[in-house]
């Protein structure tokens, strides 16, 4: 049996801490220090994408455009701001450049919309954050990845845990786990909290074809953003706009 390699959804990810205090402004999706990501911002971004896709249905259909969920938009906006703050504090500079046009080409979204621009800014910023030294996954970490692959059907029943572990324990997995640890430790002092309506909010580092393999939580259960007068979540289109790969015999 042979397994396909995991594909990196993002080269880095950020583990966010929570606040012990209570921040309860109505209509706030998340806080990053004194900065707010509002529900109105999220709604405006999604409305703009819908309008753009409606105006160019043929182009959107050819590209297989998928409307992101509200949680995906919140995570992108939060992580973009966190990455910028971290880079400013540490003096990190981007090592690569991602354009909104590239994001639009991959996702089928309008290139002039806000969301592809924010995604591009996010990944450009993340390219400058050091990934840290690779480290072998613990038994628990490897077991969690294998369990994720089995739950999505990307690791067939005919592949044993031992075979899957051998096939998956490579540079990509080790880099992802090392990066998660380095950045989670580095951002421990940032004041980030997420509205309970979006929890558990997970950001994927690596993904199988059918779903995430390694994820980082954005805002823990102790976050104290209280949900007050916020709109209902937008319906999420089936599927995901994130790049992925499968594990198969």
C-alpha positions as CSV (number, residue, x, y, z in Angstrom):
1,X,0.0,0.0,0.0
2,X,1.2,3.5,-0.8
3,X,0.0,6.7,0.8
4,X,-0.1,10.1,-0.9
5,X,1.7,12.9,0.9
6,X,-0.1,15.4,3.0
7,X,-0.4,18.8,1.4
8,X,0.3,21.9,3.5
9,X,-2.7,24.1,3.8
10,X,-0.5,26.8,5.4
11,X,3.2,26.7,6.1
12,X,2.6,28.2,9.6
13,X,-0.3,28.6,12.0
14,X,-0.9,30.5,15.2
15,X,-2.1,29.2,18.5
16,X,-4.1,31.9,20.3
17,X,-4.5,32.6,24.0
18,X,-7.6,33.7,25.7
19,X,-8.5,36.5,28.1
20,X,-9.5,36.1,31.7
21,X,-11.4,39.4,31.6
22,X,-14.7,39.9,30.0
23,X,-15.1,41.8,26.8
24,X,-18.8,41.9,25.9
25,X,-19.3,44.5,23.1
26,X,-22.3,43.6,20.9
27,X,-21.6,42.4,17.5
28,X,-17.9,41.6,18.0
29,X,-16.6,38.3,16.5
30,X,-13.1,38.5,18.0
31,X,-10.6,40.7,19.6
32,X,-6.9,41.0,18.9
33,X,-5.6,43.2,21.6
34,X,-7.5,46.5,21.2
35,X,-8.5,45.7,17.6
36,X,-12.0,44.2,16.9
37,X,-13.2,42.0,14.2
38,X,-16.9,42.8,14.0
39,X,-19.8,40.7,12.8
40,X,-20.7,43.5,10.4
41,X,-17.2,43.1,8.8
42,X,-17.8,39.4,8.3
43,X,-21.2,39.9,6.8
44,X,-20.0,42.6,4.5
45,X,-17.1,40.4,3.2
46,X,-19.5,37.5,2.5
47,X,-22.1,39.7,0.8
48,X,-19.4,41.2,-1.4
49,X,-18.3,37.7,-2.5
50,X,-21.9,36.6,-3.2
51,X,-22.5,39.7,-5.3
52,X,-19.3,39.2,-7.2
53,X,-20.1,35.5,-7.9
54,X,-23.6,36.4,-9.0
55,X,-22.3,39.0,-11.4
56,X,-19.9,36.4,-13.0
57,X,-21.6,33.0,-12.6
58,X,-19.8,31.4,-15.6
59,X,-16.4,32.3,-14.3
60,X,-17.3,31.3,-10.8
61,X,-18.7,27.9,-12.0
62,X,-15.5,27.2,-14.0
63,X,-13.3,27.9,-11.1
64,X,-15.5,25.9,-8.7
65,X,-15.9,28.8,-6.3
66,X,-17.0,28.0,-2.8
67,X,-18.3,30.6,-0.4
68,X,-16.3,30.6,2.9
69,X,-18.1,30.1,6.1
70,X,-18.2,32.9,8.7
71,X,-15.8,31.0,10.9
72,X,-13.3,30.8,8.0
73,X,-13.5,34.6,7.5
74,X,-13.1,35.3,11.2
75,X,-10.1,33.0,11.4
76,X,-8.4,34.7,8.4
77,X,-9.0,38.2,9.8
78,X,-7.7,37.3,13.2
79,X,-4.7,35.4,12.0
80,X,-3.8,38.2,9.6
81,X,-3.7,40.7,12.4
82,X,-1.9,38.4,14.8
83,X,0.8,37.6,12.1
84,X,1.3,41.3,11.4
85,X,1.7,42.1,15.1
86,X,4.1,39.2,15.6
87,X,6.1,40.2,12.6
88,X,6.3,43.8,13.7
89,X,7.5,42.8,17.2
90,X,10.1,40.3,15.9
91,X,11.2,42.1,12.8
92,X,10.1,39.3,10.5
93,X,9.9,40.1,6.8
94,X,7.9,38.1,4.1
95,X,10.0,35.6,2.2
96,X,7.3,35.1,-0.4
97,X,4.5,37.1,-2.0
98,X,0.9,35.9,-2.5
99,X,-1.4,38.0,-4.6
100,X,-5.2,38.4,-4.4
101,X,-5.2,37.3,-8.1
102,X,-3.6,34.0,-7.1
103,X,-6.1,33.4,-4.3
104,X,-9.0,34.3,-6.7
105,X,-7.7,31.9,-9.4
106,X,-7.5,29.1,-6.9
107,X,-10.9,29.7,-5.2
108,X,-12.9,31.3,-8.0
109,X,-13.7,34.4,-5.9
110,X,-13.5,37.9,-7.4
111,X,-9.9,39.2,-7.2
112,X,-11.1,42.7,-6.2
113,X,-13.1,41.5,-3.2
114,X,-11.8,42.1,0.3
115,X,-11.6,38.5,1.3
116,X,-9.1,37.3,-1.3
117,X,-7.0,40.3,-0.5
118,X,-7.0,39.5,3.2
119,X,-6.1,35.8,2.5
120,X,-3.2,37.0,0.3
121,X,-2.0,39.4,3.0
122,X,-2.2,36.6,5.5
123,X,-0.2,34.0,3.6
124,X,2.4,36.6,2.5
125,X,2.9,37.6,6.2
126,X,3.1,34.0,7.3
127,X,5.8,33.3,4.8
128,X,8.2,35.3,6.9
129,X,7.5,33.6,10.2
130,X,10.3,31.0,11.1
131,X,9.0,27.5,11.2
132,X,11.4,26.3,13.8
133,X,13.3,23.0,13.9
134,X,11.5,19.8,12.8
135,X,10.7,17.4,15.6
136,X,9.5,13.8,15.5
137,X,5.7,13.6,16.3
138,X,4.8,12.0,19.6
139,X,2.8,8.8,19.6
140,X,-0.2,10.8,20.6
141,X,0.3,13.3,17.8
142,X,0.8,10.6,15.1
143,X,-2.2,8.7,16.4
144,X,-4.4,11.8,16.2
145,X,-3.3,12.4,12.5
146,X,-4.1,8.8,11.7
147,X,-7.4,9.0,13.4
148,X,-8.3,12.1,11.4
149,X,-7.4,10.3,8.2
150,X,-9.5,7.4,9.0
151,X,-12.5,9.6,10.0
152,X,-12.4,11.3,6.6
153,X,-11.9,8.0,4.7
154,X,-8.5,9.1,3.4
155,X,-6.7,6.2,5.2
156,X,-8.4,3.0,4.1
157,X,-9.1,0.1,6.5
158,X,-6.6,-2.0,4.5
159,X,-3.8,0.3,5.6
160,X,-2.6,-0.6,9.1
161,X,-1.7,2.1,11.7
162,X,1.9,1.1,11.4
163,X,1.9,1.5,7.6
164,X,0.1,4.8,7.9
165,X,2.5,6.1,10.5
166,X,5.5,5.2,8.3
167,X,4.0,6.9,5.3
168,X,2.8,10.1,7.1
169,X,5.7,10.8,9.4
170,X,7.7,13.0,7.0
171,X,9.0,16.5,6.6
172,X,5.6,18.1,6.1
173,X,4.1,16.6,9.3
174,X,7.2,17.4,11.3
175,X,7.4,20.9,10.1
176,X,3.8,21.5,10.8
177,X,4.0,20.3,14.3
178,X,7.2,22.2,15.0
179,X,5.7,25.4,13.6
180,X,2.5,25.0,15.7
181,X,4.6,24.7,18.9
182,X,6.9,27.6,18.1
183,X,4.2,30.0,17.2
184,X,1.8,28.9,20.0
185,X,4.6,29.6,22.4
186,X,5.6,32.9,20.8
187,X,2.1,34.3,20.8
188,X,1.3,33.5,24.4
189,X,1.3,37.1,25.4
190,X,-1.2,38.3,22.7
191,X,-4.7,39.2,23.9
192,X,-6.9,37.3,21.5
193,X,-10.4,36.1,22.3
194,X,-13.1,34.7,20.0
195,X,-16.9,34.9,20.3
196,X,-18.3,31.6,21.7
197,X,-20.5,31.2,18.6
198,X,-17.4,30.4,16.6
199,X,-15.9,27.9,19.0
200,X,-14.4,25.4,18.5
201,X,-12.6,27.5,15.8
202,X,-9.8,25.4,14.2
203,X,-7.3,26.5,11.6
204,X,-5.8,23.7,9.5
205,X,-2.0,23.3,9.1
206,X,-2.2,20.1,7.1
207,X,-5.2,18.6,5.3
208,X,-6.3,15.3,3.9
209,X,-8.6,15.4,0.9
210,X,-11.6,14.9,3.1
211,X,-10.7,17.2,6.0
212,X,-8.0,18.6,8.3
213,X,-5.2,16.4,9.5
214,X,-3.5,18.9,11.9
215,X,-5.3,21.9,13.2
216,X,-4.6,24.7,15.7
217,X,-7.4,26.0,17.9
218,X,-8.1,29.8,17.6
219,X,-9.5,30.9,21.0
220,X,-10.0,28.3,23.7
221,X,-13.2,27.5,25.6
222,X,-12.3,30.1,28.2
223,X,-12.6,33.1,25.9
224,X,-14.8,35.7,27.2
225,X,-16.4,37.4,24.2
226,X,-20.1,37.3,25.0
227,X,-22.5,36.8,22.1
228,X,-24.9,39.7,22.1
229,X,-27.2,40.7,19.2
230,X,-25.2,38.9,16.6
231,X,-26.7,37.6,13.4
232,X,-27.2,34.0,12.6
233,X,-24.3,32.2,10.9
234,X,-24.2,32.3,7.2
235,X,-24.9,28.9,5.5
236,X,-21.6,27.3,4.4
237,X,-21.4,25.9,0.9
238,X,-20.5,22.2,0.7
239,X,-16.8,21.4,0.4
240,X,-13.8,23.6,1.2
241,X,-11.8,26.1,-0.8
242,X,-8.6,25.0,0.9
243,X,-6.1,22.9,-1.0
244,X,-5.9,19.3,0.1
245,X,-4.6,15.8,-0.6
246,X,-5.7,12.3,0.1
247,X,-4.1,9.2,1.6
248,X,-5.0,6.1,-0.5
249,X,-3.7,2.6,-1.2
